[in-house]
């Protein structure tokens, strides 16, 4: 990641939009991305358009039960 610029919204909610610039395989790429779904704290969907393609990325977060059990056991 080289830089992120907020374009719209506050915090992290549906409608939050940002411009993300990153370097991959030696080349910089910049994409505008926006949040289309939020089910806090476990799920979010982000969309982007690039070179005529529409991208949708869904992320689901789940607790790590083994790690939680180890913490409870004091490990």
C-alpha positions as CSV (number, residue, x, y, z in Angstrom):
1,X,0.0,0.0,0.0
2,X,1.4,3.4,-1.0
3,X,-1.4,5.7,0.0
4,X,-5.1,5.9,0.8
5,X,-7.3,9.0,0.3
6,X,-10.8,9.2,1.8
7,X,-13.3,10.4,-0.8
8,X,-16.6,10.2,1.1
9,X,-18.1,9.2,4.4
10,X,-16.9,9.1,8.0
11,X,-15.7,6.0,9.9
12,X,-16.6,2.8,8.2
13,X,-20.2,2.5,6.9
14,X,-22.1,1.9,3.7
15,X,-21.1,4.7,1.3
16,X,-17.6,5.2,2.7
17,X,-15.4,5.7,-0.3
18,X,-11.6,5.9,-0.7
19,X,-8.9,5.9,-3.4
20,X,-6.2,3.3,-2.8
21,X,-2.8,3.3,-4.5
22,X,-0.6,0.2,-4.2
23,X,2.4,-1.3,-5.9
24,X,2.1,-4.8,-7.4
25,X,4.8,-6.5,-9.5
26,X,6.7,-3.2,-9.7
27,X,3.7,-1.2,-11.0
28,X,1.5,1.3,-9.3
29,X,-2.3,0.9,-9.5
30,X,-4.9,3.3,-8.2
31,X,-8.6,2.2,-7.6
32,X,-11.6,3.9,-6.1
33,X,-13.3,1.6,-3.7
34,X,-16.5,1.9,-1.6
35,X,-18.4,0.0,1.1
36,X,-21.7,-1.5,0.0
37,X,-22.6,-3.7,3.0
38,X,-21.7,-3.8,6.7
39,X,-22.8,-6.3,9.2
40,X,-20.6,-5.3,12.1
41,X,-18.5,-6.8,13.4
42,X,-18.5,-9.9,11.2
43,X,-19.1,-9.0,7.6
44,X,-18.5,-6.3,5.0
45,X,-18.6,-6.0,1.2
46,X,-16.4,-3.6,-0.8
47,X,-16.8,-2.7,-4.5
48,X,-14.5,-1.2,-7.1
49,X,-14.3,-0.6,-10.9
50,X,-11.1,-0.9,-12.8
51,X,-10.5,-0.9,-16.6
52,X,-14.1,-1.8,-17.4
53,X,-14.4,-4.5,-14.8
54,X,-16.6,-4.4,-11.7
55,X,-15.1,-6.1,-8.6
56,X,-17.0,-7.2,-5.5
57,X,-15.0,-8.4,-2.4
58,X,-16.8,-9.9,0.6
59,X,-15.1,-10.4,3.9
60,X,-16.4,-12.5,6.8
61,X,-14.6,-12.5,10.1
62,X,-15.1,-15.3,12.6
63,X,-13.5,-15.6,16.1
64,X,-10.6,-18.0,16.4
65,X,-12.1,-20.4,18.9
66,X,-8.8,-22.2,19.6
67,X,-7.0,-19.0,20.3
68,X,-9.8,-17.8,22.6
69,X,-9.7,-21.1,24.5
70,X,-5.9,-20.8,24.9
71,X,-6.3,-17.3,26.3
72,X,-8.9,-18.5,28.8
73,X,-6.6,-21.3,29.8
74,X,-3.8,-18.7,30.4
75,X,-1.5,-20.0,27.6
